[in-house]
């Protein structure tokens, strides 16, 4: 049953119930803004993310979450991404380091509200950053947080909701503004060292932050070095023995990837001691043991009565679940006052990283390179995997990443300080070189099958298969002979010139009318240069096996004008209005976009804020979607056509068991794409119950139309089945001669052969279109409480909670939206929560931080109905100042050593959803020197 969206009147009633206690409470002085642990009554004017108008109240018409550098330390984390990953608004799923299949496994991305990594704008001091120069799962580009050093951070402001009227494209789900340190005086060195209690992951962190100030100048600098050891699957018992199918029946494991076999037609053949080929089980057992003693008998399917293949329980042992890091980052910021009305400033942040990971795909040769017509056996195919011990040890993917961002400008005042102005130039770059080992198709064929003897009528090469080589043990020398080093490069650029003018225009009865105007000119560019042997169109002799990369690149120019007003309507009521015009120039027909937003802040009492905002937003077509060349992947699919042709219901366990297999998919760019458009609405209340107690509740709703996506594989295959069979799932007739049917039949290719008598899919093609609608709504709640314990110090409590009420999608705009919040399609949790209790004295600081992922539907609800349990992690941090200059501390992440929730229907490695981590408990010792 689908969950229904909560109607607006219901939300208003809910907020009204929350307000009743406030309306019966005597008015008290309104607390202006929360810091990390306290609330203060007055603030200088500051600019808060979501507006260019400086103000004294941090709380505005749209909620903003603030995470300080001290918060990150008290949470126990080492990096910016680790902290942001526990935000309650981070309700979407992102690929992490457990997915080492080429889908940007070294990038660190955000996914606010579940819309996707590219749908929130990541800023550094209010300026754009270059995207990560590698596609995110071949589905667009986004900013990675891996190049931002925690040592340089002052605070991070997160506004969840549309903000294109202020910032332009991409600010659909929200804005993350990373604000660096300034005007720092003195020096602080922090050393951190630790490891995991289950093995691997040794970590060392060096941070040096310092600064100097004078009467008219300031200089702030930071240096960070992070070294981290990788963690592999064997260190977390994520071998095949963790596979749910193996756990359920360890006596007859089912192989998803076999160790070695030779197949002629549908018959498996194994060499005997006499040199002949046999199909007996004993021949299989002997041949597998001779190839590698670690190969054990497997069943190719659960329905097979006797073992017919062999595989390796240790096949996944060397796969990374945490990448190794070697990152050096530096930051410098300075300003000079040329006069009372003119200041020059500059900020430079750079990072250089050498990271690495491992994937089992480095050791796998599937049927493709082995498919050949043998003069005696006919059309044959084979498969061979190697274990790291056979090839000289673990083989790594290496990532050399270089990123920098520079922002320089002048700021000053006019009209005796009445107006502020700021003109700046920003340039950001991100470069990556990825190096990985990979098998060469021709080298494999030449070694295992000898020279080409001719070409068969079906197009397959005629070669004599050397079965003695196929079933021989591997070696490092053989691995080097069959593989090559694949080197790919990527560069992403973002340059911008900006002028901002702000100040009060004139006075109204309730106060001054504030305004801000912005003019921007910018260029964005990217270039992906993969190893040519990995591209779909490569026809040379050295084709790389089982790796298809995305080439392409191109620029986009942008010009923008924006205007914002803050209008005091009454003493207790303020309104904000903003509008922006963006002009684009790229290969598409996207010319411009106009966005606007409006907000209200009503304070009926000084301790109570009622707020609301509505905004339009947009996202220009992702550069990858419009400039990229053709790329490929090898997804597993349920072949709906063959299921229905054989009388098996689509989307049933029987269909999955009979016709679920791996095929080849290509994806191409589409220069005809248009911008995606969205709306965002928030309604909320902030109640300062007491000077040291504050609570907030906000309802949000975000809708995105014309969302760019490649249609889902299941949608393609359903339409193809309808067209081939002449009827849909309900039996209704389908016009097989229609243009749509010609498209779907042409997109899905089926080549029937001796090895493919069923006519399984050999290839199908997709490309992105402005098709889908996505709509989500939910509630955010937050609570802060602080109490002075006198001589016992200060106690501070805080908690946050987000609950997704609905998440609706439609493949096409004219379809009725489906609520997938409680289905596996949403691929994330319905709720997120975090909380922290901290106690401090002059010498001691302690913090207990927890966060919770809500439950998820089981991966295959037909096989195993229900949901997984929630997932709770506790972190602890304790420090003590032992002298005026030295502080010692201990941090423990995942205090209870919790592993991801178990879902026995999730049979794809790593046997749990990739949004979870299997790192386990981490223990760190910290020492800080102030001088």
C-alpha positions in Angstrom: 0.0 0.0 0.0 1.4 3.4 -1.0 1.8 6.1 1.7 -0.2 9.2 0.9 1.3 12.7 1.0 0.3 14.7 4.1 -2.0 17.5 3.0 -1.1 21.0 3.8 -3.9 21.5 6.3 -2.7 18.5 8.3 0.7 19.9 8.5 -0.7 23.3 9.7 -2.7 21.5 12.4 0.5 19.7 13.5 2.4 22.9 13.7 -0.6 24.5 15.6 -0.5 21.8 18.2 3.2 22.4 18.6 2.5 26.1 19.1 -0.1 25.8 21.9 2.4 25.6 24.7 4.2 28.6 23.4 1.0 30.7 23.2 0.4 30.0 26.9 3.9 30.9 27.9 4.9 34.4 29.1 7.1 36.2 26.5 10.8 36.1 27.2 13.8 37.6 25.4 14.2 35.9 22.0 17.5 34.1 21.7 19.1 35.0 18.4 21.3 32.1 17.3 22.6 28.7 18.4 26.3 28.2 18.6 27.8 24.8 19.0 26.6 24.4 22.6 24.9 27.6 23.8 22.5 30.3 22.7 23.4 33.9 22.8 21.1 37.0 23.0 22.9 39.3 20.6 24.9 39.0 17.4 26.7 41.2 15.0 25.2 41.2 11.6 26.3 38.2 9.6 25.5 36.7 6.2 23.8 33.4 6.5 23.6 30.8 3.7 20.4 31.3 1.7 20.6 35.1 1.6 23.1 37.8 0.6 21.6 40.3 3.1 23.5 40.5 6.4 21.3 40.1 9.5 21.4 39.7 13.2 19.1 36.7 13.4 20.5 33.4 12.1 17.0 31.8 12.1 15.3 33.0 8.9 12.4 32.0 6.7 14.1 28.7 5.7 15.9 26.4 8.2 19.7 26.4 8.2 21.8 23.8 10.1 25.2 24.9 11.3 28.1 22.5 12.0 31.2 24.0 13.5 34.7 22.7 13.5 34.3 22.0 17.2 31.2 19.9 16.4 33.1 17.8 14.0 35.8 17.1 16.6 33.2 16.3 19.3 31.4 13.9 17.0 34.7 12.1 16.8 35.3 12.4 13.0 38.4 13.2 11.0 36.9 14.5 7.8 34.2 16.9 6.6 32.3 14.2 4.7 32.1 11.9 7.7 30.3 14.6 9.7 28.0 15.7 6.9 27.1 12.0 6.2 25.3 11.9 9.5 23.0 14.9 8.8 19.4 14.0 9.2 18.6 15.8 5.9 21.0 13.3 4.1 18.1 11.0 3.4 19.3 9.8 0.0 21.7 6.9 -0.8 25.1 7.5 -2.2 27.8 5.1 -3.5 30.6 4.6 -1.0 33.8 2.7 -0.9 32.2 -0.7 -0.8 31.2 -0.2 -4.4 34.6 -0.6 -6.2 33.2 -1.1 -9.7 34.3 2.1 -11.3 31.3 4.2 -10.2 33.3 7.1 -8.7 34.4 4.9 -5.7 36.9 7.6 -4.5 34.4 10.5 -4.5 32.6 11.6 -1.4 29.2 13.0 -2.3 26.0 14.3 -0.6 22.4 13.5 -1.3 20.1 15.8 0.5 16.4 14.8 0.5 17.2 11.8 -1.8 17.1 13.8 -5.1 20.7 12.8 -6.0 24.3 14.0 -5.6 24.1 16.7 -8.2 21.0 18.4 -6.8 22.5 20.4 -3.9 24.9 23.2 -4.4 28.3 22.9 -2.6 30.0 26.2 -2.0 33.3 27.2 -0.5 33.0 30.6 1.2 29.9 31.2 -1.0 31.7 30.4 -4.2 31.3 27.4 -6.5 33.7 24.5 -6.7 34.7 22.4 -9.6 32.9 19.1 -9.9 34.6 15.8 -9.3 36.1 15.0 -12.8 34.7 11.5 -13.0 31.1 10.5 -13.6 29.0 9.5 -10.5 27.9 6.0 -11.6 27.7 7.2 -15.2 24.8 9.4 -14.1 26.1 12.9 -14.1 28.6 14.9 -12.1 28.7 16.4 -8.6 31.1 18.0 -6.2 33.1 15.7 -4.0 34.0 16.7 -0.4 37.2 14.7 -0.3 39.4 17.6 -1.1 38.2 19.8 1.8 40.5 19.6 4.8 38.8 19.7 8.2 41.7 21.8 9.5 40.6 24.8 7.4 37.0 24.7 8.5 35.3 27.3 10.7 31.8 26.1 10.2 29.5 24.5 7.6 26.0 25.9 6.9 23.4 23.6 5.3 20.2 25.1 4.0 17.9 22.3 2.8 15.5 23.6 0.1 15.5 25.4 -3.2 17.7 28.5 -3.4 18.2 29.0 -7.2 16.9 32.6 -6.8 20.0 33.3 -4.8 22.7 31.0 -6.2 21.4 29.8 -9.6 21.6 26.2 -11.0 21.8 23.1 -8.8 20.4 24.6 -5.6 17.3 22.3 -5.8 17.5 20.2 -2.6 19.7 22.7 -0.7 23.0 24.5 -0.3 26.0 23.4 1.6 28.3 26.4 2.3 31.7 25.4 3.7 33.2 28.5 5.5 36.9 28.6 6.3 38.8 30.2 9.1 39.7 33.9 9.1 41.3 36.3 11.6 42.9 33.5 13.6 45.7 34.4 16.0 48.2 31.9 17.3 49.0 28.3 16.3 47.3 24.9 17.0 48.8 21.6 16.1 46.6 18.5 16.4 47.8 14.9 16.1 45.5 12.0 15.8 46.3 8.3 15.4 44.1 5.3 15.6 43.0 2.0 14.1 40.0 -0.4 14.0 39.4 -3.1 16.5 38.5 -5.7 13.8 41.7 -5.1 11.8 43.1 -2.7 9.2 42.3 1.0 8.8 45.3 2.4 10.7 45.0 6.2 10.5 47.3 9.1 11.1 46.2 12.8 11.0 48.3 15.9 11.3 46.6 19.3 11.4 48.3 22.7 11.9 46.2 25.8 12.0 47.6 29.2 12.7 47.4 32.9 12.0 48.7 36.3 12.6 46.9 39.6 12.8 48.0 43.3 12.7 46.3 46.6 12.9 45.3 46.5 9.2 46.0 42.9 8.1 45.4 39.3 9.0 46.9 36.0 7.8 45.4 32.6 8.5 46.9 29.2 7.3 46.3 25.5 7.7 48.1 22.4 6.8 46.7 18.9 7.0 48.0 15.4 6.2 45.7 12.4 6.4 47.1 8.8 6.0 44.8 5.9 6.2 45.3 2.2 5.5 42.7 0.3 3.5 40.3 -2.3 4.9 39.5 -5.3 2.7 36.7 -7.8 2.8 38.7 -10.6 4.5 39.1 -8.3 7.5 35.4 -8.1 8.0 34.3 -11.7 7.1 32.8 -10.5 3.9 33.9 -13.6 1.9 31.5 -15.8 0.1 30.7 -17.4 3.4 28.7 -14.2 4.2 26.6 -14.7 1.1 22.9 -15.3 2.2 22.6 -18.2 -0.2 25.6 -19.8 1.4 24.5 -19.2 4.9 21.1 -20.7 4.2 22.5 -23.9 2.7 26.3 -24.1 3.2 26.3 -27.7 1.9 25.4 -26.6 -1.6 26.7 -23.1 -2.3 25.5 -21.4 -5.5 28.1 -19.7 -7.6 27.5 -16.2 -8.9 31.1 -16.1 -10.3 32.8 -19.4 -11.0 36.4 -20.2 -10.6 37.0 -22.1 -13.8 34.9 -24.0 -16.4 34.7 -24.9 -20.1 31.3 -25.2 -21.8 30.5 -26.6 -25.2 27.0 -25.6 -26.0 25.2 -26.4 -22.7 27.6 -29.1 -21.6 30.4 -28.5 -19.0 33.6 -30.3 -19.9 36.6 -31.0 -17.6 40.1 -32.4 -18.4 41.0 -35.8 -17.0 44.5 -37.2 -16.2 44.5 -38.9 -19.5 44.1 -35.6 -21.3 40.6 -36.2 -22.5 37.5 -34.1 -21.6 34.7 -35.5 -19.4 31.4 -34.1 -18.1 31.4 -36.2 -14.9 31.3 -34.7 -11.4 34.5 -36.4 -10.4 36.3 -34.9 -13.4 35.0 -31.5 -12.4 36.3 -32.0 -8.8 39.7 -33.1 -9.9 40.1 -30.4 -12.5 39.1 -27.6 -10.1 41.5 -28.9 -7.4 44.3 -29.0 -9.9 43.7 -25.5 -11.1 43.6 -24.0 -7.5 43.3 -25.9 -4.3 41.0 -23.2 -2.9 38.4 -23.8 -5.6 35.5 -25.8 -4.3 32.4 -27.4 -6.0 29.5 -25.0 -6.6 26.1 -25.3 -8.2 25.4 -22.9 -11.1 21.8 -22.5 -9.9 19.7 -23.5 -6.9 17.7 -25.9 -9.1 20.8 -27.9 -10.2 20.9 -31.2 -8.4 24.7 -31.9 -8.4 27.7 -29.6 -8.4 28.6 -28.5 -12.0 31.1 -25.7 -11.4 33.8 -24.7 -9.0 34.3 -21.4 -7.3 36.3 -19.6 -4.7 34.9 -18.8 -1.3 37.8 -16.2 -1.0 37.1 -14.5 -4.3 36.0 -11.2 -2.6 38.7 -11.2 0.1 40.9 -8.5 -1.4 38.0 -6.1 -2.3 38.2 -2.8 -0.5 35.5 -1.7 2.0 37.6 1.4 2.9 40.0 3.0 0.6 43.6 3.9 1.5 44.3 7.6 1.7 47.4 9.7 1.4 46.1 13.3 1.3 48.0 16.6 1.8 45.9 19.8 2.0 46.9 23.4 2.6 44.9 26.6 3.1 45.9 30.2 3.3 43.7 33.3 3.7 44.7 36.9 4.1 43.2 40.4 4.1 44.6 43.9 4.1 42.7 47.1 5.0 43.8 49.7 2.5 41.6 52.3 4.3 38.5 52.3 6.5 36.4 51.7 3.4 38.5 49.4 1.3 39.8 45.9 2.0 41.6 43.4 -0.2 41.4 39.7 0.5 42.5 36.3 -1.0 41.9 32.7 -0.1 43.7 29.7 -1.5 42.9 26.0 -0.8 44.8 23.2 -2.4 45.0 19.4 -2.0 47.1 16.6 -3.4 46.0 13.0 -2.8 47.2 9.5 -3.7 44.5 7.1 -2.7 44.0 3.5 -3.7 41.4 0.7 -3.6 41.0 -2.9 -4.8 38.3 -4.7 -6.7 37.8 -8.3 -7.5 37.2 -7.4 -11.2 41.0 -7.2 -11.6 41.0 -11.0 -11.3 38.1 -12.0 -13.4 37.9 -13.2 -17.1 34.3 -14.0 -18.1 32.9 -15.7 -21.2 33.4 -12.9 -23.7 37.2 -13.4 -24.4 36.8 -17.1 -24.3 34.0 -17.5 -26.8 35.4 -19.2 -29.9 34.7 -22.0 -32.4 37.0 -24.9 -31.7 37.6 -27.2 -34.7 36.7 -30.3 -32.7 34.4 -29.0 -29.9 32.4 -26.5 -31.9 31.3 -23.3 -30.3 32.7 -23.1 -26.8 33.1 -20.6 -24.0 34.9 -20.6 -20.7 35.5 -18.6 -17.5 38.5 -18.2 -15.2 39.1 -16.2 -12.1 42.3 -15.8 -10.2 42.9 -15.2 -6.6 45.4 -12.6 -5.4 47.7 -15.4 -4.2 48.0 -16.7 -7.8 49.1 -13.4 -9.3 51.6 -11.9 -6.8 49.3 -10.2 -4.3 46.6 -7.6 -4.3 46.2 -5.4 -7.4 45.1 -1.8 -6.7 43.2 1.0 -8.5 45.2 4.2 -7.8 43.7 7.7 -7.7 46.0 10.7 -8.1 43.8 13.7 -7.3 44.8 17.4 -7.4 42.4 20.1 -6.5 42.7 23.8 -5.8 40.4 26.8 -5.4 41.4 30.5 -5.3 39.2 33.4 -4.5 40.5 37.0 -4.5 38.7 40.4 -4.4 38.0 43.7 -2.9 35.3 44.8 -0.6 34.3 48.1 0.8 31.6 50.5 1.8 29.9 53.5 0.2 27.8 56.4 1.5 29.5 56.6 4.9 29.2 52.9 5.4 25.5 52.6 4.4 26.2 50.2 1.5 28.5 47.2 1.2 30.1 46.0 -2.0 32.2 43.1 -2.9 33.9 42.2 -6.2 35.7 38.9 -6.6 37.3 36.4 -9.0 37.1 32.7 -8.2 38.9 29.9 -10.0 38.5 26.2 -9.1 40.1 23.1 -10.6 39.9 19.4 -9.9 42.2 16.9 -11.8 42.3 13.1 -11.5 44.5 10.4 -12.9 43.2 6.9 -12.4 45.5 3.9 -12.9 44.2 0.3 -12.7 45.2 -3.2 -14.0 43.0 -4.9 -16.5 43.0 -8.0 -18.7 43.5 -7.6 -22.5 41.0 -9.5 -24.6 43.4 -10.4 -27.3 46.2 -11.4 -25.0 43.8 -13.8 -23.2 42.6 -15.3 -26.5 46.0 -15.7 -27.9 47.3 -17.4 -24.8 44.4 -19.8 -24.1 43.4 -20.5 -27.7 46.4 -20.0 -29.9 46.4 -18.3 -33.3 43.3 -17.5 -35.4 42.6 -20.3 -37.9 39.7 -18.6 -39.7 36.4 -16.9 -39.2 33.2 -19.0 -38.8 29.9 -18.1 -40.7 28.5 -16.8 -37.3 31.4 -14.3 -37.1 33.3 -16.2 -34.3 37.0 -16.8 -34.6 38.1 -20.4 -35.2 40.8 -21.3 -32.7 42.0 -24.4 -30.9 41.2 -24.2 -27.2 44.2 -25.1 -25.0 42.3 -26.7 -22.1 45.6 -27.5 -20.3 46.3 -23.8 -20.0 42.8 -23.0 -18.8 43.0 -25.5 -16.0 46.6 -24.7 -15.0 47.5 -22.7 -11.8 48.1 -19.0 -12.3 51.3 -17.0 -11.6 52.5 -13.4 -11.3 54.3 -13.8 -14.7 51.2 -15.0 -16.4 49.1 -12.2 -14.9 51.5 -9.6 -16.1 51.4 -11.2 -19.6 47.6 -11.1 -19.8 47.0 -7.6 -18.3 47.8 -4.0 -19.0 47.8 -0.8 -17.0 44.8 1.4 -17.9 45.3 5.1 -17.3 42.5 7.6 -17.5 42.4 11.4 -16.8 39.7 13.9 -16.0 39.7 17.7 -15.5 36.9 19.9 -14.2 37.0 23.7 -14.1 34.9 26.5 -12.7 35.7 30.2 -13.1 33.5 33.0 -11.9 33.5 36.8 -11.6 31.0 38.3 -9.1 29.9 41.6 -7.9 27.6 42.0 -4.8 26.0 45.2 -3.6 23.9 45.4 -0.5 22.5 47.7 2.2 19.4 49.6 3.3 17.5 51.5 0.6 15.3 53.6 2.8 13.4 53.4 6.1 9.9 52.0 6.4 7.7 52.4 9.5 8.9 49.1 10.8 12.5 49.5 9.9 14.9 49.8 6.9 14.2 48.1 3.6 17.3 46.0 2.9 18.4 44.9 -0.5 21.2 43.0 -2.2 22.1 42.8 -5.9 24.4 40.3 -7.6 26.0 40.2 -11.1 27.9 37.1 -12.1 29.8 35.9 -15.2 31.1 32.3 -15.2 32.4 29.4 -17.2 32.3 25.8 -16.4 34.2 23.1 -18.3 35.2 19.5 -18.0 37.1 16.9 -20.0 37.2 13.1 -19.6 40.1 11.4 -21.3 39.9 7.7 -20.6 42.3 5.1 -21.9 41.2 4.8 -25.5 41.2 1.0 -25.2 38.3 1.2 -22.8 35.9 3.2 -25.0 32.9 1.6 -26.6 34.1 2.6 -30.1 37.6 1.2 -29.8 38.3 -1.3 -32.6 42.1 -1.8 -32.2 43.9 -5.0 -31.2 44.4 -4.2 -27.5 40.8 -4.1 -26.3 40.6 -3.9 -22.5 38.3 -6.6 -21.1 35.3 -5.8 -18.9 35.9 -2.0 -18.5 34.1 0.7 -20.5 34.8 4.3 -19.7 33.1 7.5 -20.6 34.9 10.0 -22.8 33.8 13.6 -23.5 33.8 17.1 -22.4 32.7 20.6 -23.1 32.1 24.1 -21.8 29.2 26.2 -20.5 29.2 30.0 -20.2 26.8 31.6 -17.8 25.7 35.2 -17.0 23.4 36.1 -14.1 21.6 39.0 -12.4 19.9 38.7 -9.0 18.0 41.0 -6.7 16.9 40.3 -3.1 14.8 42.4 -0.6 14.1 42.1 3.1 11.0 44.0 3.9 10.0 44.8 7.5 6.2 44.7 7.2 5.5 45.2 10.9 7.7 45.1 14.0 7.0 41.4 14.3 6.7 40.5 10.6 9.5 40.4 8.0 9.2 39.4 4.3 12.0 38.4 1.9 11.7 38.5 -1.8 14.3 37.4 -4.4 14.5 36.9 -8.1 17.3 35.9 -10.5 17.9 35.6 -14.2 20.4 33.1 -15.5 21.6 33.1 -19.1 23.3 30.0 -20.4 25.4 29.2 -23.5 26.3 25.6 -24.3 25.5 22.9 -26.9 21.9 22.5 -25.8 18.9 24.8 -26.5 18.8 25.8 -22.8 18.9 29.6 -23.1 17.9 31.0 -19.7 16.1 30.5 -16.5 14.1 32.8 -14.2 13.7 31.8 -10.6 12.1 33.5 -7.6 11.5 32.9 -3.9 9.5 34.5 -1.1 9.6 34.1 2.6 7.9 35.3 5.8 9.1 35.5 9.4 6.5 36.3 12.1 7.4 36.7 15.7 4.1 37.0 17.6 6.3 36.8 20.7 9.9 37.5 21.1 10.6 33.8 21.9 8.5 32.4 19.0 9.2 32.4 15.3 6.7 31.2 12.7 8.3 31.0 9.3 7.6 29.9 5.7 9.2 30.1 2.3 8.4 29.1 -1.2 11.0 29.0 -4.0 11.4 28.0 -7.6 14.6 26.3 -8.6 16.3 24.7 -11.6 19.2 22.6 -12.7 20.9 23.2 -16.1 21.5 19.9 -17.9 24.5 18.1 -16.5 27.5 18.6 -18.7 28.1 14.9 -18.7 24.6 14.3 -20.0 25.1 16.6 -23.0 28.8 16.2 -23.9 29.7 12.6 -22.9 30.4 9.9 -25.4 29.0 6.5 -25.3 29.7 4.4 -22.3 28.8 0.9 -21.3 28.1 -1.3 -18.2 27.1 -4.9 -17.4 23.9 -4.8 -15.3 22.0 -7.8 -14.1 18.4 -7.8 -15.5 15.2 -9.8 -15.3 14.3 -10.6 -18.9 10.6 -9.9 -18.9 10.1 -11.0 -22.5 11.5 -14.5 -21.9 9.6 -14.8 -18.6 6.2 -13.9 -20.2 7.0 -15.9 -23.3 7.4 -19.0 -21.1 4.3 -18.3 -19.0 6.1 -16.8 -16.0 4.7 -13.7 -14.4 6.9 -10.6 -14.6 8.4 -9.3 -11.3 7.9 -12.7 -9.7 10.5 -14.8 -7.8 10.1 -17.4 -10.6 11.1 -14.8 -13.3 14.1 -13.7 -11.3 15.2 -17.4 -10.8 14.7 -18.4 -14.4 15.9 -15.3 -16.4 18.0 -13.0 -14.3 21.4 -12.6 -15.9 24.1 -10.1 -16.7 24.1 -8.3 -20.1 25.6 -5.3 -21.8 24.1 -1.8 -21.7 25.3 1.3 -23.5 24.4 4.9 -22.6 24.9 8.0 -24.7 24.5 11.7 -24.1 21.6 13.9 -25.4 22.3 17.5 -26.4 18.5 18.1 -26.7 18.0 18.1 -23.0 16.3 21.0 -21.2 16.7 22.3 -17.7 15.1 20.6 -14.8 12.7 22.8 -12.9 11.6 22.5 -9.3 9.6 24.1 -6.5 10.4 24.1 -2.8 8.1 25.0 0.2 8.8 25.0 3.9 6.7 25.9 6.9 8.0 25.9 10.4 8.2 27.1 14.0 11.2 27.9 16.2 10.4 28.2 19.9 12.9 29.4 22.5 11.1 27.8 25.4 13.7 29.2 27.8 17.0 31.1 27.2 18.8 27.7 27.2 16.1 25.6 25.6 15.1 25.8 21.9 13.0 23.6 19.7 12.1 23.7 16.0 9.8 21.9 13.6 9.7 22.4 9.9 7.7 20.8 7.1 9.2 20.7 3.6 8.0 19.7 0.2 10.2 19.6 -2.9 9.0 18.8 -6.4 11.2 18.4 -9.5 9.8 18.2 -13.0 11.6 17.1 -16.2 14.2 15.3 -14.2 16.9 14.0 -16.4 17.5 10.3 -16.3 18.0 7.2 -18.4 14.8 5.2 -18.2 15.1 2.3 -15.8 16.2 -1.0 -17.2 13.0 -2.6 -16.0 10.9 0.0 -17.8 12.8 -0.6 -21.1 12.4 -4.4 -20.9 8.7 -4.2 -19.9 8.0 -2.0 -23.0 10.1 -4.3 -25.2 8.2 -7.3 -24.0 4.9 -5.6 -24.6 5.9 -4.8 -28.2 7.3 -8.2 -29.0 4.3 -10.1 -27.5 1.7 -7.6 -28.8 0.1 -7.2 -25.4 0.9 -5.7 -22.0 1.0 -7.4 -18.6 -2.8 -7.1 -18.3 -3.4 -8.7 -21.7 -4.4 -5.4 -23.4 -3.4 -5.2 -27.0 -0.3 -3.2 -28.0 0.4 -1.7 -31.4 3.6 -3.5 -32.5 4.0 -1.2 -35.5 4.0 2.0 -33.5 7.0 4.3 -33.4 7.4 3.5 -29.7 7.5 -0.2 -30.4 10.0 0.3 -33.2 12.2 2.2 -30.7 12.1 -0.4 -27.9 12.5 -3.3 -30.3 15.5 -1.6 -31.8 17.0 -0.6 -28.5 17.1 -4.2 -27.2 19.3 -6.6 -29.2 19.0 -10.4 -29.1 21.3 -12.6 -31.1 20.3 -16.3 -31.1 23.3 -18.7 -31.3 24.3 -22.2 -30.0 25.4 -20.6 -26.8 22.4 -18.4 -26.6 19.5 -20.6 -27.8 16.9 -18.7 -25.7 17.7 -15.4 -27.4 18.8 -13.6 -24.3 19.7 -9.9 -24.5 23.1 -9.3 -25.9 23.0 -5.5 -25.8 20.6 -2.7 -25.2 21.0 1.1 -25.5 19.7 4.0 -23.4 20.1 7.7 -23.3 18.9 10.4 -20.9 15.7 12.3 -21.4 13.7 15.0 -19.5 11.1 12.4 -18.4 10.5 12.0 -14.7 8.8 13.7 -11.9 10.1 13.5 -8.4 8.3 14.8 -5.3 9.2 14.5 -1.6 7.9 15.9 1.6 8.8 15.4 5.2 9.4 16.9 8.7 12.6 18.2 10.3 12.7 18.6 14.0 15.6 19.9 16.2 16.1 20.4 20.0 18.8 22.1 21.9 19.2 22.4 25.7 22.0 23.7 27.8 22.3 23.9 31.6 25.0 25.5 33.8 25.9 23.0 36.5 28.0 25.6 38.4 31.2 24.1 39.7 30.3 20.9 37.8 30.6 22.5 34.4 28.1 22.8 31.5 25.8 20.2 30.1 24.5 20.5 26.6 22.0 18.3 24.8 20.9 18.5 21.1 19.0 16.2 18.8 17.7 16.3 15.2 15.2 14.1 13.4 14.0 13.9 9.8 11.1 11.8 8.7 10.2 11.4 5.0 6.4 11.4 4.7 6.3 10.7 1.0 8.7 10.2 -2.0 6.8 10.0 -5.2 8.2 9.4 -8.7 6.8 9.0 -12.2 8.8 7.9 -15.3 6.9 10.4 -17.4 5.1 13.6 -16.4 1.7 12.3 -17.6 1.8 9.2 -15.4 0.3 9.1 -12.0 3.1 9.4 -9.4 3.9 6.4 -7.3 5.0 6.7 -3.7 8.1 4.6 -3.4 9.1 5.8 0.1 8.5 2.3 1.6 9.8 0.3 -1.4 13.3 -0.7 -2.5 13.1 1.8 -5.4 13.7 4.6 -2.9 16.9 2.8 -1.9 17.2 4.7 1.4 15.8 5.1 4.8 12.5 6.8 5.7 14.0 8.5 8.7 17.3 9.8 10.0 18.2 11.0 13.5 21.2 12.2 15.4 21.8 13.4 19.0 24.6 14.5 21.2 25.2 15.0 24.9 28.3 16.9 25.9 29.7 18.0 29.3 32.6 20.4 29.8 34.6 22.0 32.5 37.7 24.2 32.4 39.8 21.0 31.9 37.4 18.3 30.6 35.4 17.9 27.5 33.2 14.9 26.9 30.8 14.1 24.1 28.5 11.1 23.3 27.2 11.4 19.8 24.7 9.0 18.2 23.0 8.7 14.8 20.4 6.4 13.4 19.5 5.2 10.0 15.9 4.2 9.7 14.7 0.8 8.5 14.8 -0.2 4.8 12.6 -2.6 2.8 14.3 -5.9 2.2 16.1 -5.9 -1.1 13.9 -8.6 -2.6 10.5 -8.3 -0.8 9.1 -11.2 -2.9 11.6 -13.6 -1.4 11.7 -12.1 2.0 8.9 -9.7 2.9 9.4 -7.0 5.5 12.1 -4.5 6.4 15.5 -4.5 8.0 16.0 -3.1 11.5 17.2 0.5 12.1 20.9 1.0 12.4 22.3 3.0 15.4 25.9 4.1 15.8 27.4 5.7 18.9 30.6 7.8 19.0 32.4 8.9 22.1 35.0 11.7 22.6 36.8 12.6 25.8 39.6 15.2 26.2 41.4 16.8 29.0 43.5 19.9 29.0 46.6 18.9 31.1 48.4 22.2 30.7 47.5 25.6 29.3 49.0 24.5 26.0 48.4 20.7 25.8 45.2 18.7 25.5 44.9 14.9 25.4 41.9 13.0 24.2 40.4 9.7 23.0 37.8 9.2 20.3 35.8 6.0 19.7 33.7 5.7 16.6 31.0 3.0 16.5 31.4 2.4 20.2 29.4 -0.8 20.2 31.0 -2.2 17.0 27.7 -2.4 15.2 27.7 -4.0 11.7 25.1 -3.2 9.0 21.6 -4.7 9.4 21.2 -8.2 7.9 19.0 -8.6 4.9 19.2 -12.2 3.6 17.4 -11.2 0.4 20.4 -8.9 -0.6 22.5 -11.4 -2.4 24.8 -9.0 -4.2 28.2 -8.3 -2.6 28.8 -6.8 0.0 25.6 -8.5 1.1 24.1 -5.3 2.6 23.0 -2.0 1.1 26.0 0.1 0.0 24.8 3.1 2.0 26.1 1.3 5.1 29.7 0.9 6.2 31.3 -2.3 7.5 34.3 -0.5 9.1 33.2 -1.3 12.7 34.7 0.2 15.8 37.6 2.8 15.4 39.7 4.0 18.3 41.8 7.2 18.1 44.2 9.0 20.4 44.3 12.8 20.0 46.8 15.4 21.3 46.5 19.2 20.7 49.2 21.8 21.2 48.3 25.5 21.4 51.1 28.1 21.2 
